[in-house]
Amino acid sequence: MKDLKALFEWKKFDGIVVARLTKASVKTVYVPGEIYSPFPYYGTTATMERCTPWFNTPGYLENEKKAQVEVNYSTAKPEGELVWTGTTENVEVGSVKKAIKDLVKAVTEELEGQKIIEPKPK
């Protein structure tokens, strides 16, 4: 804890955001195939059914990864004062980097919107 306090003083941080994974799940879902025709359709529905070949693409199984994250923002005061806390909904996690980037953006916008931190100059 002393190292963290020293880092706050050295870098002159106003606060710290800590996020922790509170729930993770992986669910396998079936994605149905699609029906298509490689040829353009001309005519009536009856003509289409008799003359146009239709094909099915196969369905497949896909893993849905979801995560729930708790985020806390504390000030850099000597003992650290919890100022804000929030929990995400279950978020689809395809890429960990993208999920973290999206989380940082959402938390930053929320903290700026509640006037807890000042907006970053543009």
Secondary structure, DSSP 8 states (H G I E B T S, - for coil): -HHHHHHHHHHT-SEEEEEEEEEEEEEEEEE---EE-SS---S-HHHHHHHS--EE---EEEEEEEEEEEEEEEE-STT--EEEEEE---EE-S-HHHHHHHHHHHHHHHHHHTTSS-----
